Amino acid sequence: MFVDVAPCVRLPRSQTLFTYIVPENLEENVRVGAIVEIEFRKKRIRGCVFGIHENKPTGYAPLPMSALVPKVALTRTYCAFIQSVANDTFTSLAAILHDVVPTPPRRASPKRDGEKTGRHTSPSIPRSLLATLKESEEMCARESPIPFLLHTADASYISAFLTMRLNHAIRTHERTLVLFPTHERMTESLAALPERIQDATTLFHAQLSSGAYWRAWNAVQSGTPCVMGTRSALFAPGRWHEIIVIDEEHAAHKQEDQSPRYSTHRLVALLANCYASRTIFVGSSPRVTTWHAVHGHHVPAPRIHLPLRMIDMRDGKHAFGIVHAETLAAIQETVAKNKHVAVFIARGGYAGSISCAHCGTMLTCTLCRRPYTADAQNGSSEPNTLICIICKTTSALPSQCVVCHSSFFTFHGTGVKRIASMFGELIQKTRMEYIHIQTHMTPIAHPIALVVVLSSEALLHYPDFRSAEWTYQWLTHIAAWAHASQARCILQSWNPEHHVFAALAQNNPERFYAEELRQRCAAFYPPFVRSALVTLKTPVGRDRVAQHTLPMSRFEKAGILVSDPYIRRGPSPRMIHTSVYLRHPLVRKEEEFTQTLRQIPDPWLIDREPERIF
């Protein structure tokens, strides 16, 4: 008897399965999914059995399998899921098993504190939401291959929905997997659940110690009804998952950048296909691709009215070119009442770029030739440091231009520290403690009475087809935070007729998604086409590019458009990125697209449906 084994080590995707002989004393216990010990490259390591047959390999003499590893085994369904992940991410089975399969501890380790959060009691569910929650639960109980979408910005309703969903899972033993974007979000959500739900829930994430990971692995295999974790919880070895809930599905943390490079949304689809699970996406501003995928399967949820005041900056009534007179008056009025103001701007540092005021020469990085950004460090209120956002190099601000020797520079774009300097001139310095300037929503120890977004369309100019989607999500989260804080919200815009700002002002998300889908369909962008990002890492650069060429002719035959590669230089190895788009959005082309990508040589890294193209 022979077995095909995938060793639990990192290997290239061209090296997947290796054949071994099964000793007679182990033939009765060997099955698909068993973890075994094998000799591989003169080392004794573990591996997983993916096939059993009687065909002796030709060309080499297979080695005998050493032993079976007790207490660790995978089901056939789980093995099929791992194989589908390897095929979808163009990664070897060995690399995935190396990160997934736990190592049994040599001795039983006691349960440490920190695997569960402290005991808290969730707030009672408002009576006004009970009817809607019951309707949502009844809808999610339907068998449907199409995922559901719970679209609401009401955080209390989402918490109540998760509580009811997990209560139902415990009562009916319906196994439920809940995925969160970050460990902090998972801990916060678990702490808001009742104690009986916390006791019946198993945490599964990458930050667990080896002993805690082993205990979580065994708990999931034994059939715990509730599993909560980050994206790594997708590899929890459950016999099945009947419900998969993805909280904040729009978060960028759902994309894994290291090998295996995968998207949580694609893996959720594979997992739901293997286990015949129902999928529920939860979020206040879902992705455009998710909105298109649910086909109108929206779970009933309350729609809150976000308190927005849109200000048109084109009337010329502004100070320093970025703060409108009405915005400044609202800030001064709020600060005069000793109340706090949160000011958001989509750029950190001091300025986005610097040029000579006399000859216009841009200050660029000496390594990658990208424009420097300016920052004020070491407690200075004026810019004194140059930073390259690509290769992370820093340099002191020069005293004069290297071309014309002028000592005057122009700073383009406004960052957090430049805004702070401007407000220091517009508002009394004794009142600056009431103004909190930031780029992302971070906890503020004081109640907020006013929320202001100065550069609402900053992300719209990012060179990516998802820029409008990112802008809508960013502004929606800020407006929802202002609503939860019972604060006023002011958005400044130079283009209020844009469909992003029009949808926000009218509190009409359907308008945004309809217009965004129309534009993407016309321009051949996802979700109407398939996309991939192919990356080559080489320590030398252009002179080694010719050794690893892409099969361009095969791409053209499959109807795939390949854009020109570009070089990104830096202290890390130079990389060449190539964007690949499928021009014909037909279902029968999906398999042809996948087969073509499989023909790419091994040094190239392949990302399916990447989070960012550039």
N, C-alpha and C positions, 0 to 999 in steps of 0.2 A: 504493500500500500504506500502511495506517495501523497504528499500534501504540498499545496502551494502556500507559502508563508510570506507575509509582508513584515520585514524586520522593523522594530521600533527605533529607528535611527533616521536622521535626515539624509535623504538621498535625492538625486536629480529625478525629474519626472519620467525619464526614460527607463529608470530602474525601479520596477514595481514589485514583482513576485519572484520568489526563488523556490525551487523544488527540493524537498527533503524526504528521506525514507522514514517511515513510521516503524519503530521497534514493535515486535509482536506483543509485548506486554502492555503497550499503550493503544493498540488498535481499537479496543472496545470503548475507550474513553475519548478518543479524538473525534471532534466534530467541527463544523464550520463555526467560527467565532471563538474557538478555544485559544487561550494564550499559552504559548509554549516557549521553552528555552532552546535556542539553537546556537550553533557555532557559525559566526559570520565574520569573515576577514580576521581570523585568528583570535576572535573575542567571543565570549559567551554572553549573548544578549537575549532579550525577549522578542517575540514576534506573534502575529495573529494569523490563524489559519483561515484562508479564503477559498480553498478548494481541496477536495479529496478525490483521488482518481487512481487508476492502475497503470497509467501510461508512463513508462520510464523515459526520462529525457535523453536526447541524443546529443553527443558532443562533449559531455562531461559526466563524471560519476557523482551523483548527489550524496551529500553527507547525511548521516542519521540524525534524527531529531533527538534532543537530549532528554527533556522531561516536560511534564505539564505543570503550569503555574496554578496552584490552587486558589480558590476564592475569587478569581478574576476570569470572566468569560463574557463574550458579547453575543447578542442574539443575531439571528439571520437578518432580521429587518434592520438592525443597527449596522451590520456589515454592509448591507445594500445602501444604506444612507451614506456611510463613509465612502463607498465606491462612487456614488453619485457626486459627492462633494469633490473628490479627487478629479473626476472627469470634468466637472464644471469649472473648477479653479485651476486646472492644468497643473496639478501638484501630485506628487507620488503618494501612494497609500502610506509608505513608510514615514514620510514627514508628518502626516496628520496623526498617525498612531503615536509617534514620539511625543506629541503635545497632549494627547487625549488620555491614553491608557495610564492609570496610576501604578505606582510601585507599592506593593504590600509592605507595611511597616514590619520591621524585625520583631517588635514587641508592641503590645497594645498601648497606645498613647491615650492619656486622659483627655477628656473634652476640655478645651481651653475656653476661657472667657473671650468674647469678641466674635464668636461664630454666629451668635444671635444678638440682636440689639436689646436695650433695656426694655422693661415692661411699660407699656403705655396703653391707654384706652382710647380707642377711636371716638371721635365725636358722633353724636346721634345723627341719623339721617333725617334731614328736614322732611316734614310731611308733604310739602309741595312737590317733592321729587319722587315720592314712593310710587305713584302711578306710572311715571315715566321710566323709573328703574324696573318696575315689573314688566312693562312693555319691552324694554331693552333685553331683559333676561329671556323672555319668551322668544324674541327674534333670534337671539344667539343660540337658542336650543335647536333651531332648525338645522337639518342636514343640508349643507350647501358647499359645493366645490369652490365657490367664489368667496373671497374674503369679505368680512364686514369692516365698516369704518365707524368708529365712535368719534365724531368731530364736534368738539366743544372746547371752549376756553375756560370753563368753570372747573377749577381744580377740586372743589368740594364734591362735585358730581362724579368726577373721575375716581376719587378716593372711595366714594360710596359704591360706585359700580364695581371696583375691584373687591371691596369687602363682600358684596352680594355674590360676586362670581366665585370667590374662594370659599364662601360659606356653602354654596351649592356644590362645589367640588368635594368638600369634606363630607357633606351629607349624603351625596350619591356616589362617592368614590370615583368621580369623573376626573381623571388626571389632567391637571392644568399646569401649563408652563407660562410664566410671566417674565418677559424680558425688559430690562431697563437699560438706558443708554450709558449710565455711569454707576459706579459703586455707591456714590453719595446719594443719588436718587433712589437706588434700591433700599438703602438703609433708612432713608427718610420715609419711604412708603411702607416699609415693614413696621417701623415704629408707630405708625398711625393705625395699624390693624389691631383688633382685639387679641387678647392673650391666647385664646384657644386656636386662633388661626396661626399665630406665631409658632405655637407648639407643633402644629401639623405641617409647617412649611420647612422645606429644606433649601438652604442657600447654596448656590453652585456658581462660583465665579473664579477668576484667575488669581485673585489675591489670597486665596486660602492656602494655608500651610500644607505640607505633604500629608500630615496626619489628618487634618480637617478635610482635605480633598478626598482622601481614602474613605472617611466616614460618610461624606456626602455622596460619593459614588455608590457605596453599598446601600445607603438609604433610598436613593433613586431607583436602584435595581430591585429593591424589596417592595416597591410600589407605593411610595409616599404620594398622597393625593396632590400636593401643591409643591411646585419647584419655582423658586425665584432666583434670578441672576442676571448677569450682563450677557453680552453676545456669546461668551464661551459656554453658557448654559445650553446652547443649541446642541452641544456634544454630550449632554447628560444621557447616560445609558438606559433610559426608560424603555420598558417593553412597548409602550405606546403613549402618545400624548393626544388626548381627545380635543383639548382646547389649547391654542397658542395665542397669548395676548402680548402685543408689542406696544409698550408704553413709549410715548414721545418718539414715534417712528421716524420723524423728520430729522432727528439728531445726527450729526456727523459722526458720532462715536459708533454708529452702526456699521461703519466701514473699517475692516481690518487691513492695515497697511503692510504688515509683515507676513511672511510666508507661513501658512497658506493665506494668500490674499483673497479675501472673500467679502461679499456684501451680505449683511444680515437678511435683507429682504429676499435675496435669491436662495439662501440657505433655508429660510423659513418655508419658501415654496417647495423646496426639495423635501424637507422634513414633513410638511403637510401631505405631500404626495406619497411618501413611504408609509406614514402612519394613518392616512385618511383622516387628518385632523381638520378642525375648523379654526380659522384664523381671524383674529380681531385686531385691527389697527386702532390705536388710541392716540389722539393728538389734537392740539389746537390749530395747527397749520400743517396739514399733511403734505407730503411731496406730490408733485403733479403726476408722477408715474403711479403713485398709490391711488390718487383720486380717479385716475383713468382705469386702474385695475379692478376696483370694487364694483364698477358698472352700476352705480346707484344703490348698492346695498348699504345704506346708512342706518346705523343703530339710532333709535330715537334718543335725542339729547337736547337739553335746553340751550338756546342761543342767547347769549348775554349781549347787551348793547355796550360796546366799548366806548368810553368817553373821549372822543377825539375832537380836536380843533385844528383844522388844516389851514395853514397860513401860506399865502402866495407871496414868494419873495421877489416877484418880478415888478412889484409896485415901487421899488426903490427906497422904501422906508426901513432902512436897516443900518446898523452900525458895524464898522469893520468888515462889511461885506458878508457877514455870516449870521448876525443876530438881528432879528426884526424888531422894530420899535414896539410892537404889541407884545412880543415875547419878553423883551427887556422890561417893559412895564409890569408884566405879570410876575416876573422874577423879583423885581424890586418890591412889589406889593406883598409877595409871599414872605420874603426875607424880613420886611419891616414888621411883620406879625410874629417874628421869631419862629417861623416854620421852615422846614427843610425842603430843598429842591434837588431833584436828580436830573442831571444834564447828560445826555447820551450823544456821542459822536463816534463814527465808525473808523477812527484812525487813532492809534496811539502815538506816543512821542510828541515831537514839536511840529514838524512839517514833513510832507511827503517827498519833496525833492528840493534841491538847492542849485541855483545857477548864479553866474556872475552878473551883477547888475549892469555892467558896462558892455561886455562882449557877448553875454548869453551862454557862455560855456557851462555845461552841466558838470557837476562834481560826480564822478562815477567811481565804482569800485575798481581797484587795481587788479583783482582776480577775475571777476565775471563781467566787468564793464557795465553793470547795471547801475542806475542812478542811486546815489546814497540818499538815505532819509536822515533828518536832523533830530537830535534829542538833546534835552537839557538834563544833565546828570550832575551828581555830587552836590545837590542842593541848589544849583544855579537856576535862576529864572530865565536866562537867555540860552539859546542853543550853543553847545560847546563840543558836541560829539557827533560824528558821522557813523551811521550803521547801515550795513548792507543786509537787507532782509532775505537775500538768496543764500549767500555763503556765510552770513553771521559775523563777518569781520567788522572791526571798529577802527576808527581813526579820529584824531583830533581835528576840529574845524580849523582849516588853514587861515592864516592871517591875510593872504592875498591870493588872487587868481594866478594860476600857473601860466596863463596865456598873455593877459594884458597887465598883470600885476596890480589890478584894482583891489581895493580893500573893502568893497561894498558887495554884498550878496543879497539875492532875492530868494525868499522862502515861499515855495508853492505848496498849497494845501494846508489844512489846519488840523493839528493834532490836539490831544488832551491837554498837554502842558502849555500849548500856545493859547488855547481857550482859557485856561486858568489865568494866564498873564493878562488876557484881554479883560476878563471879568474883574481882575484886580484894579483896572483903571475905570471900569464902569460902575462898580459897586464898592462901598466902603470896605476896606480891608478887615475891619472888625466884624463884618457880616459874612466874610468868605467861609466861615465854618459851617454856615447853613447851606452851602452849595456843594454838591457831590458830583464831580465830573468823572465819567467812566465810559468804557466802550462796551462792556457786557454787564448783565445784571448780576451784581455782587451784593451780598447782604449789607444792609445799612442799619446801624443800631438805633436810628431815630425814625419816627413816623414821617412819611413823605406826603406833602400836600400838593406838589406840582411836579410833573414829569415833562421834560422838554427834549425833543430830538432835533438837533441843529441841522445835520446833513443827512436828510432822509434818503436821498437818492445816491449816496456814496457808493453803495454796493452795485447799483445798476450799471456802473461803468466798468465793472470787472469783466475781463475778456472770457466769458463763459456763458453758454446758453442758459444756465441755471441762475443767472444774476438776478432776474426779476423774482424768481422763486425765493432766493435767499433774502432779498429785501422784504418781501411780503412776510416771511417767517419772522425775521428780526423785529419788524415793526409790530406784528401781531403779538409777540411775546411781551414787548414793552407795554403795549396798550392793555394786555391782560393783567400784567403786573400792576399797572396804575389802577385798574378796576378793582383788583384785590386789595390794594392799599387805600381805596376810596380817595384817590387823588385825581386832579385834572391832568389831561395829557394834551400837549401841543406838538404838532408836527410841522416843521418848516419844509417847503418844497419849492423848487424852481420849475417843476413840471407837474402841477396838480391834476392835469388831465390824463396822465399816464394811468393805465388800467390797474396798477398796483395801488396807487393813492385813491383812485376813484372807488375801488372796491372797499378799501378801508374806511373812507369817508361815509359810504353808504351802508357799511356793515353788511356787505353782500359778497361772501367768498365765492359764490357760484359765478359771479361775473369775472373774477380774476382767473379762476381755473378754466372757464370756457374760452376766454381770450388767449390764455397761455397755451392751451392745447391747440387752438386754431393756428397760432404762430408757429408752434413746433411742427405741426403737420405740414405746413407750407414750406418750412425750411429743412425738412427731413432730419429731425432730431428725435431722440427718445421721448416718449415711449413708442413712437411709430417706426423706429429703426432700432437695430441692435448696434451696440458700440463696444469697443475694447481699447485699452491703452497698452501698447507694447513698449517695453522699456529694456534697453541694453545697458548694462553696467560694465565698463571696461577701465582698467587702471591707466591705460595709455592715452586713449582718446581717438581722434580721427584716423590715425594710422592703423588701428585695428578694426575699424568699422567694416572694411571690405571682407574680413574673414568671416563675418556673421551677417550675411545679407538676407533680407526677407524675400520670400517667394512672391514677388510682385505679380508675375504672370498668373499665378493661381488665384490671387486676389481679384484680378480683373475678370477672370472667367467666372468667378462666383458672384459677380456684381458688387464688389467691395471697393470703396473709394479710399485710397491711402493718401493722407496729407504728407507734405514734405517734412522730414525730420528736422529737429532743431537741437542745438547743443546747449547744455546748461553746465557751466563751469563752476568750480568751487574747490574748497579744501578736501571734500569727499570725492570719491571717484567720479569722473565725468560721466554724464548720462545722455543718451539719445532717446527722445520720446517720439513715438509715431502714433497719431490718432487714426483709428480705423473705424469706418462707418459703413454699415450695410445700406445700400441705396434702395433696395426693394423690400418694403415692409410686408413680406408674405410669410405665413406660418411655415410653409414648406421650405423656405430658405433658411430657417433657423438651424436645422441639422447640417445643411451645407456650409453655413457660416462657422459652425463649431468644428466641422471636419477640416476646414481650411486653416483655422487657427491652430489645430493640432500639428500641422505641418511646419510650424515655426520652430527653428532650432532651439536647443535646450538653453543656451545662454540668455535668451530673451525671456523676460518676465511678462506675464499676460494678466491683465485686470479686466474681468468682465463687468460691464456697466460701471465704470469707475466713478468715484465721487467727484473728482475734478479732472478735467481734460488737460489743462495747462498748469 
